[in-house]
Protein backbone atom coordinates (compact mmCIF):
# COMPACT_ATOMS: atom_id res chain seq x y z
CA UNK A 1 0.00 0.00 0.00
CA UNK A 2 2.06 2.94 -1.22
CA UNK A 3 1.22 6.34 0.18
CA UNK A 4 0.23 8.62 -2.66
CA UNK A 5 3.35 10.72 -1.99
CA UNK A 6 5.52 7.68 -2.74
CA UNK A 7 3.57 6.59 -5.81
CA UNK A 8 4.35 6.94 -9.49
CA UNK A 9 1.45 7.31 -11.93
CA UNK A 10 1.41 7.09 -15.72
CA UNK A 11 -0.94 8.94 -18.05
CA UNK A 12 -1.07 7.81 -21.68
CA UNK A 13 -2.42 10.23 -24.25
CA UNK A 14 -2.04 11.65 -27.74
CA UNK A 15 -3.15 14.76 -29.61
CA UNK A 16 -6.83 15.46 -29.13
CA UNK A 17 -7.10 14.48 -25.45
CA UNK A 18 -9.87 16.30 -23.59
CA UNK A 19 -7.97 19.19 -21.99
CA UNK A 20 -9.36 18.93 -18.47
CA UNK A 21 -9.34 15.12 -18.44
CA UNK A 22 -5.55 15.08 -18.62
CA UNK A 23 -4.80 18.26 -16.67
CA UNK A 24 -7.12 17.83 -13.66
CA UNK A 25 -5.96 14.30 -12.70
CA UNK A 26 -2.31 15.08 -13.54
CA UNK A 27 -2.28 18.24 -11.46
CA UNK A 28 -4.39 16.80 -8.63
CA UNK A 29 -2.20 13.73 -8.31
CA UNK A 30 0.94 15.87 -8.35
CA UNK A 31 -0.54 18.16 -5.67
CA UNK A 32 -1.18 15.04 -3.56
CA UNK A 33 2.52 14.19 -3.88
CA UNK A 34 2.54 11.56 -6.64
CA UNK A 35 5.11 11.59 -9.42
CA UNK A 36 3.14 11.69 -12.66
CA UNK A 37 4.58 10.92 -16.11
CA UNK A 38 2.83 11.50 -19.42
CA UNK A 39 3.64 9.04 -22.21
CA UNK A 40 2.74 9.71 -25.85
CA UNK A 41 3.10 7.61 -29.00
CA UNK A 42 6.27 9.43 -30.12
CA UNK A 43 7.41 10.81 -26.77
CA UNK A 44 6.72 14.37 -27.91
CA UNK A 45 4.44 16.97 -26.33
CA UNK A 46 0.78 16.80 -27.33
CA UNK A 47 -2.08 19.27 -27.82
CA UNK A 48 -5.41 18.98 -26.07
CA UNK A 49 -8.91 19.63 -27.33
CA UNK A 50 -10.94 22.15 -25.37
CA UNK A 51 -14.62 22.74 -26.11
CA UNK A 52 -14.70 23.14 -29.92
CA UNK A 53 -11.06 23.85 -30.76
CA UNK A 54 -7.47 22.89 -30.08
CA UNK A 55 -6.32 23.62 -26.56
CA UNK A 56 -3.05 23.80 -24.65
CA UNK A 57 0.02 21.62 -24.98
CA UNK A 58 0.87 18.94 -22.43
CA UNK A 59 4.49 17.96 -21.83
CA UNK A 60 5.49 14.36 -22.41
CA UNK A 61 8.10 12.44 -20.42
CA UNK A 62 8.49 9.34 -22.58
CA UNK A 63 7.28 7.23 -25.49
CA UNK A 64 4.49 4.78 -24.78
CA UNK A 65 6.67 2.01 -26.27
CA UNK A 66 9.31 2.72 -23.59
CA UNK A 67 6.92 2.40 -20.62
CA UNK A 68 7.82 -0.19 -17.99
CA UNK A 69 4.66 -1.13 -16.10
CA UNK A 70 6.77 -2.20 -13.12
CA UNK A 71 7.82 1.44 -12.63
CA UNK A 72 4.27 2.63 -11.92
CA UNK A 73 1.46 2.17 -9.41
CA UNK A 74 -1.40 3.25 -11.68
CA UNK A 75 -2.40 4.07 -15.24
CA UNK A 76 -4.72 6.97 -16.17
CA UNK A 77 -6.43 7.20 -19.57
CA UNK A 78 -7.98 10.59 -20.39
CA UNK A 79 -10.88 10.87 -22.79
CA UNK A 80 -11.91 13.16 -25.53
CA UNK A 81 -13.01 11.47 -28.73
CA UNK A 82 -9.77 11.66 -30.74
CA UNK A 83 -7.36 10.57 -28.01
CA UNK A 84 -8.81 7.15 -27.08
CA UNK A 85 -9.91 6.45 -30.64
CA UNK A 86 -6.28 6.77 -31.78
CA UNK A 87 -4.82 4.92 -28.78
CA UNK A 88 -7.15 1.91 -28.96
CA UNK A 89 -5.62 0.99 -32.33
CA UNK A 90 -2.04 1.76 -31.23
CA UNK A 91 -0.30 -1.55 -30.49
CA UNK A 92 2.10 -0.05 -27.95
CA UNK A 93 -0.69 1.73 -26.07
CA UNK A 94 -2.79 -1.43 -25.92
CA UNK A 95 0.20 -3.45 -24.75
CA UNK A 96 0.65 -0.99 -21.86
CA UNK A 97 -3.06 -1.14 -20.97
CA UNK A 98 -3.02 -4.95 -20.96
CA UNK A 99 0.14 -5.06 -18.83
CA UNK A 100 -1.38 -2.77 -16.21
CA UNK A 101 -4.59 -4.79 -16.18
CA UNK A 102 -2.76 -8.10 -15.77
CA UNK A 103 -0.45 -6.65 -13.10
CA UNK A 104 -3.37 -5.90 -10.75
CA UNK A 105 -2.43 -2.22 -10.66
CA UNK A 106 -4.97 0.59 -10.66
CA UNK A 107 -6.30 1.48 -14.11
CA UNK A 108 -8.45 4.60 -14.43
CA UNK A 109 -10.28 5.81 -17.56
CA UNK A 110 -12.61 8.76 -18.00
CA UNK A 111 -15.17 9.80 -20.64
CA UNK A 112 -14.23 7.99 -23.90
CA UNK A 113 -11.09 6.53 -22.24
CA UNK A 114 -12.92 3.26 -21.42
CA UNK A 115 -12.74 2.47 -25.17
CA UNK A 116 -9.23 1.18 -24.39
CA UNK A 117 -10.68 -1.09 -21.70
CA UNK A 118 -13.22 -2.36 -24.24
CA UNK A 119 -10.40 -3.00 -26.71
CA UNK A 120 -8.51 -4.91 -24.01
CA UNK A 121 -11.56 -7.08 -23.22
CA UNK A 122 -11.35 -5.92 -19.60
CA UNK A 123 -14.96 -5.03 -18.84
CA UNK A 124 -16.94 -8.25 -19.27
CA UNK A 125 -19.06 -8.73 -16.15
CA UNK A 126 -17.70 -5.60 -14.48
CA UNK A 127 -19.47 -2.43 -13.43
CA UNK A 128 -18.25 0.61 -15.35
CA UNK A 129 -19.30 4.00 -16.58
CA UNK A 130 -18.31 6.31 -19.42
CA UNK A 131 -19.49 9.24 -21.45
CA UNK A 132 -23.10 8.46 -22.36
CA UNK A 133 -22.42 8.23 -26.12
CA UNK A 134 -20.28 5.10 -25.68
CA UNK A 135 -22.56 3.38 -23.16
CA UNK A 136 -23.64 0.81 -25.75
CA UNK A 137 -19.99 0.06 -26.61
CA UNK A 138 -19.31 -0.81 -22.96
CA UNK A 139 -22.50 -2.86 -22.69
CA UNK A 140 -21.66 -4.74 -25.90
CA UNK A 141 -18.27 -5.52 -24.34
CA UNK A 142 -20.10 -7.09 -21.38
CA UNK A 143 -19.93 -4.23 -18.88
CA UNK A 144 -22.72 -3.47 -16.46
CA UNK A 145 -22.95 0.26 -17.25
CA UNK A 146 -24.05 2.54 -14.44
CA UNK A 147 -24.69 6.29 -14.48
CA UNK A 148 -22.47 7.45 -11.59
CA UNK A 149 -19.69 10.02 -11.38
CA UNK A 150 -17.10 7.36 -10.56
CA UNK A 151 -17.32 3.57 -10.57
CA UNK A 152 -14.71 1.16 -9.19
CA UNK A 153 -14.66 -2.55 -9.91
CA UNK A 154 -11.63 -4.36 -8.51
CA UNK A 155 -9.18 -1.51 -9.09
CA UNK A 156 -10.59 -0.48 -12.48
CA UNK A 157 -11.88 3.08 -12.14
CA UNK A 158 -14.18 4.67 -14.70
CA UNK A 159 -15.82 8.06 -14.83
CA UNK A 160 -18.23 9.87 -17.14
CA UNK A 161 -17.15 13.42 -17.96
CA UNK A 162 -15.19 16.52 -16.92
CA UNK A 163 -17.73 17.38 -14.20
CA UNK A 164 -16.71 14.14 -12.45
CA UNK A 165 -12.95 14.76 -12.43
CA UNK A 166 -12.65 15.75 -8.76
CA UNK A 167 -14.26 12.47 -7.64
CA UNK A 168 -12.28 10.55 -10.30
CA UNK A 169 -8.95 11.94 -9.07
CA UNK A 170 -9.83 11.33 -5.43
CA UNK A 171 -10.76 7.72 -6.21
CA UNK A 172 -7.40 7.18 -7.98
CA UNK A 173 -5.63 8.39 -4.83
CA UNK A 174 -7.73 6.08 -2.62
CA UNK A 175 -7.21 3.04 -4.85
CA UNK A 176 -3.44 3.57 -5.16
CA UNK A 177 -3.18 3.77 -1.38
CA UNK A 178 -5.32 0.65 -1.04
CA UNK A 179 -2.81 -1.34 -3.09
CA UNK A 180 -3.00 -4.02 -5.78
CA UNK A 181 -6.11 -5.88 -6.79
CA UNK A 182 -5.78 -9.55 -7.65
CA UNK A 183 -7.97 -9.37 -10.74
CA UNK A 184 -9.66 -12.40 -12.07
CA UNK A 185 -11.63 -12.50 -15.27
CA UNK A 186 -14.95 -10.91 -14.44
CA UNK A 187 -18.04 -13.08 -14.28
CA UNK A 188 -20.15 -13.64 -17.36
C-alpha positions as a LaTeX table, in Angstrom:
\begin{tabular}{lrrr}
\hline
Residue & $x$ (\AA) & $y$ (\AA) & $z$ (\AA) \\
\hline
Unk1 & 0.00 & 0.00 & 0.00 \\
Unk2 & 2.06 & 2.94 & $-1.22$ \\
Unk3 & 1.22 & 6.34 & 0.18 \\
Unk4 & 0.23 & 8.62 & $-2.66$ \\
Unk5 & 3.35 & 10.72 & $-1.99$ \\
Unk6 & 5.52 & 7.68 & $-2.74$ \\
Unk7 & 3.57 & 6.59 & $-5.81$ \\
Unk8 & 4.35 & 6.94 & $-9.49$ \\
Unk9 & 1.45 & 7.31 & $-11.93$ \\
Unk10 & 1.41 & 7.09 & $-15.72$ \\
Unk11 & $-0.94$ & 8.94 & $-18.05$ \\
Unk12 & $-1.07$ & 7.81 & $-21.68$ \\
Unk13 & $-2.42$ & 10.23 & $-24.25$ \\
Unk14 & $-2.04$ & 11.65 & $-27.74$ \\
Unk15 & $-3.15$ & 14.76 & $-29.61$ \\
Unk16 & $-6.83$ & 15.46 & $-29.13$ \\
Unk17 & $-7.10$ & 14.48 & $-25.45$ \\
Unk18 & $-9.87$ & 16.30 & $-23.59$ \\
Unk19 & $-7.97$ & 19.19 & $-21.99$ \\
Unk20 & $-9.36$ & 18.93 & $-18.47$ \\
Unk21 & $-9.34$ & 15.12 & $-18.44$ \\
Unk22 & $-5.55$ & 15.08 & $-18.62$ \\
Unk23 & $-4.80$ & 18.26 & $-16.67$ \\
Unk24 & $-7.12$ & 17.83 & $-13.66$ \\
Unk25 & $-5.96$ & 14.30 & $-12.70$ \\
Unk26 & $-2.31$ & 15.08 & $-13.54$ \\
Unk27 & $-2.28$ & 18.24 & $-11.46$ \\
Unk28 & $-4.39$ & 16.80 & $-8.63$ \\
Unk29 & $-2.20$ & 13.73 & $-8.31$ \\
Unk30 & 0.94 & 15.87 & $-8.35$ \\
Unk31 & $-0.54$ & 18.16 & $-5.67$ \\
Unk32 & $-1.18$ & 15.04 & $-3.56$ \\
Unk33 & 2.52 & 14.19 & $-3.88$ \\
Unk34 & 2.54 & 11.56 & $-6.64$ \\
Unk35 & 5.11 & 11.59 & $-9.42$ \\
Unk36 & 3.14 & 11.69 & $-12.66$ \\
Unk37 & 4.58 & 10.92 & $-16.11$ \\
Unk38 & 2.83 & 11.50 & $-19.42$ \\
Unk39 & 3.64 & 9.04 & $-22.21$ \\
Unk40 & 2.74 & 9.71 & $-25.85$ \\
Unk41 & 3.10 & 7.61 & $-29.00$ \\
Unk42 & 6.27 & 9.43 & $-30.12$ \\
Unk43 & 7.41 & 10.81 & $-26.77$ \\
Unk44 & 6.72 & 14.37 & $-27.91$ \\
Unk45 & 4.44 & 16.97 & $-26.33$ \\
Unk46 & 0.78 & 16.80 & $-27.33$ \\
Unk47 & $-2.08$ & 19.27 & $-27.82$ \\
Unk48 & $-5.41$ & 18.98 & $-26.07$ \\
Unk49 & $-8.91$ & 19.63 & $-27.33$ \\
Unk50 & $-10.94$ & 22.15 & $-25.37$ \\
Unk51 & $-14.62$ & 22.74 & $-26.11$ \\
Unk52 & $-14.70$ & 23.14 & $-29.92$ \\
Unk53 & $-11.06$ & 23.85 & $-30.76$ \\
Unk54 & $-7.47$ & 22.89 & $-30.08$ \\
Unk55 & $-6.32$ & 23.62 & $-26.56$ \\
Unk56 & $-3.05$ & 23.80 & $-24.65$ \\
Unk57 & 0.02 & 21.62 & $-24.98$ \\
Unk58 & 0.87 & 18.94 & $-22.43$ \\
Unk59 & 4.49 & 17.96 & $-21.83$ \\
Unk60 & 5.49 & 14.36 & $-22.41$ \\
Unk61 & 8.10 & 12.44 & $-20.42$ \\
Unk62 & 8.49 & 9.34 & $-22.58$ \\
Unk63 & 7.28 & 7.23 & $-25.49$ \\
Unk64 & 4.49 & 4.78 & $-24.78$ \\
Unk65 & 6.67 & 2.01 & $-26.27$ \\
Unk66 & 9.31 & 2.72 & $-23.59$ \\
Unk67 & 6.92 & 2.40 & $-20.62$ \\
Unk68 & 7.82 & $-0.19$ & $-17.99$ \\
Unk69 & 4.66 & $-1.13$ & $-16.10$ \\
Unk70 & 6.77 & $-2.20$ & $-13.12$ \\
Unk71 & 7.82 & 1.44 & $-12.63$ \\
Unk72 & 4.27 & 2.63 & $-11.92$ \\
Unk73 & 1.46 & 2.17 & $-9.41$ \\
Unk74 & $-1.40$ & 3.25 & $-11.68$ \\
Unk75 & $-2.40$ & 4.07 & $-15.24$ \\
Unk76 & $-4.72$ & 6.97 & $-16.17$ \\
Unk77 & $-6.43$ & 7.20 & $-19.57$ \\
Unk78 & $-7.98$ & 10.59 & $-20.39$ \\
Unk79 & $-10.88$ & 10.87 & $-22.79$ \\
Unk80 & $-11.91$ & 13.16 & $-25.53$ \\
Unk81 & $-13.01$ & 11.47 & $-28.73$ \\
Unk82 & $-9.77$ & 11.66 & $-30.74$ \\
Unk83 & $-7.36$ & 10.57 & $-28.01$ \\
Unk84 & $-8.81$ & 7.15 & $-27.08$ \\
Unk85 & $-9.91$ & 6.45 & $-30.64$ \\
Unk86 & $-6.28$ & 6.77 & $-31.78$ \\
Unk87 & $-4.82$ & 4.92 & $-28.78$ \\
Unk88 & $-7.15$ & 1.91 & $-28.96$ \\
Unk89 & $-5.62$ & 0.99 & $-32.33$ \\
Unk90 & $-2.04$ & 1.76 & $-31.23$ \\
Unk91 & $-0.30$ & $-1.55$ & $-30.49$ \\
Unk92 & 2.10 & $-0.05$ & $-27.95$ \\
Unk93 & $-0.69$ & 1.73 & $-26.07$ \\
Unk94 & $-2.79$ & $-1.43$ & $-25.92$ \\
Unk95 & 0.20 & $-3.45$ & $-24.75$ \\
Unk96 & 0.65 & $-0.99$ & $-21.86$ \\
Unk97 & $-3.06$ & $-1.14$ & $-20.97$ \\
Unk98 & $-3.02$ & $-4.95$ & $-20.96$ \\
Unk99 & 0.14 & $-5.06$ & $-18.83$ \\
Unk100 & $-1.38$ & $-2.77$ & $-16.21$ \\
Unk101 & $-4.59$ & $-4.79$ & $-16.18$ \\
Unk102 & $-2.76$ & $-8.10$ & $-15.77$ \\
Unk103 & $-0.45$ & $-6.65$ & $-13.10$ \\
Unk104 & $-3.37$ & $-5.90$ & $-10.75$ \\
Unk105 & $-2.43$ & $-2.22$ & $-10.66$ \\
Unk106 & $-4.97$ & 0.59 & $-10.66$ \\
Unk107 & $-6.30$ & 1.48 & $-14.11$ \\
Unk108 & $-8.45$ & 4.60 & $-14.43$ \\
Unk109 & $-10.28$ & 5.81 & $-17.56$ \\
Unk110 & $-12.61$ & 8.76 & $-18.00$ \\
Unk111 & $-15.17$ & 9.80 & $-20.64$ \\
Unk112 & $-14.23$ & 7.99 & $-23.90$ \\
Unk113 & $-11.09$ & 6.53 & $-22.24$ \\
Unk114 & $-12.92$ & 3.26 & $-21.42$ \\
Unk115 & $-12.74$ & 2.47 & $-25.17$ \\
Unk116 & $-9.23$ & 1.18 & $-24.39$ \\
Unk117 & $-10.68$ & $-1.09$ & $-21.70$ \\
Unk118 & $-13.22$ & $-2.36$ & $-24.24$ \\
Unk119 & $-10.40$ & $-3.00$ & $-26.71$ \\
Unk120 & $-8.51$ & $-4.91$ & $-24.01$ \\
Unk121 & $-11.56$ & $-7.08$ & $-23.22$ \\
Unk122 & $-11.35$ & $-5.92$ & $-19.60$ \\
Unk123 & $-14.96$ & $-5.03$ & $-18.84$ \\
Unk124 & $-16.94$ & $-8.25$ & $-19.27$ \\
Unk125 & $-19.06$ & $-8.73$ & $-16.15$ \\
Unk126 & $-17.70$ & $-5.60$ & $-14.48$ \\
Unk127 & $-19.47$ & $-2.43$ & $-13.43$ \\
Unk128 & $-18.25$ & 0.61 & $-15.35$ \\
Unk129 & $-19.30$ & 4.00 & $-16.58$ \\
Unk130 & $-18.31$ & 6.31 & $-19.42$ \\
Unk131 & $-19.49$ & 9.24 & $-21.45$ \\
Unk132 & $-23.10$ & 8.46 & $-22.36$ \\
Unk133 & $-22.42$ & 8.23 & $-26.12$ \\
Unk134 & $-20.28$ & 5.10 & $-25.68$ \\
Unk135 & $-22.56$ & 3.38 & $-23.16$ \\
Unk136 & $-23.64$ & 0.81 & $-25.75$ \\
Unk137 & $-19.99$ & 0.06 & $-26.61$ \\
Unk138 & $-19.31$ & $-0.81$ & $-22.96$ \\
Unk139 & $-22.50$ & $-2.86$ & $-22.69$ \\
Unk140 & $-21.66$ & $-4.74$ & $-25.90$ \\
Unk141 & $-18.27$ & $-5.52$ & $-24.34$ \\
Unk142 & $-20.10$ & $-7.09$ & $-21.38$ \\
Unk143 & $-19.93$ & $-4.23$ & $-18.88$ \\
Unk144 & $-22.72$ & $-3.47$ & $-16.46$ \\
Unk145 & $-22.95$ & 0.26 & $-17.25$ \\
Unk146 & $-24.05$ & 2.54 & $-14.44$ \\
Unk147 & $-24.69$ & 6.29 & $-14.48$ \\
Unk148 & $-22.47$ & 7.45 & $-11.59$ \\
Unk149 & $-19.69$ & 10.02 & $-11.38$ \\
Unk150 & $-17.10$ & 7.36 & $-10.56$ \\
Unk151 & $-17.32$ & 3.57 & $-10.57$ \\
Unk152 & $-14.71$ & 1.16 & $-9.19$ \\
Unk153 & $-14.66$ & $-2.55$ & $-9.91$ \\
Unk154 & $-11.63$ & $-4.36$ & $-8.51$ \\
Unk155 & $-9.18$ & $-1.51$ & $-9.09$ \\
Unk156 & $-10.59$ & $-0.48$ & $-12.48$ \\
Unk157 & $-11.88$ & 3.08 & $-12.14$ \\
Unk158 & $-14.18$ & 4.67 & $-14.70$ \\
Unk159 & $-15.82$ & 8.06 & $-14.83$ \\
Unk160 & $-18.23$ & 9.87 & $-17.14$ \\
Unk161 & $-17.15$ & 13.42 & $-17.96$ \\
Unk162 & $-15.19$ & 16.52 & $-16.92$ \\
Unk163 & $-17.73$ & 17.38 & $-14.20$ \\
Unk164 & $-16.71$ & 14.14 & $-12.45$ \\
Unk165 & $-12.95$ & 14.76 & $-12.43$ \\
Unk166 & $-12.65$ & 15.75 & $-8.76$ \\
Unk167 & $-14.26$ & 12.47 & $-7.64$ \\
Unk168 & $-12.28$ & 10.55 & $-10.30$ \\
Unk169 & $-8.95$ & 11.94 & $-9.07$ \\
Unk170 & $-9.83$ & 11.33 & $-5.43$ \\
Unk171 & $-10.76$ & 7.72 & $-6.21$ \\
Unk172 & $-7.40$ & 7.18 & $-7.98$ \\
Unk173 & $-5.63$ & 8.39 & $-4.83$ \\
Unk174 & $-7.73$ & 6.08 & $-2.62$ \\
Unk175 & $-7.21$ & 3.04 & $-4.85$ \\
Unk176 & $-3.44$ & 3.57 & $-5.16$ \\
Unk177 & $-3.18$ & 3.77 & $-1.38$ \\
Unk178 & $-5.32$ & 0.65 & $-1.04$ \\
Unk179 & $-2.81$ & $-1.34$ & $-3.09$ \\
Unk180 & $-3.00$ & $-4.02$ & $-5.78$ \\
Unk181 & $-6.11$ & $-5.88$ & $-6.79$ \\
Unk182 & $-5.78$ & $-9.55$ & $-7.65$ \\
Unk183 & $-7.97$ & $-9.37$ & $-10.74$ \\
Unk184 & $-9.66$ & $-12.40$ & $-12.07$ \\
Unk185 & $-11.63$ & $-12.50$ & $-15.27$ \\
Unk186 & $-14.95$ & $-10.91$ & $-14.44$ \\
Unk187 & $-18.04$ & $-13.08$ & $-14.28$ \\
Unk188 & $-20.15$ & $-13.64$ & $-17.36$ \\
\hline
\end{tabular}
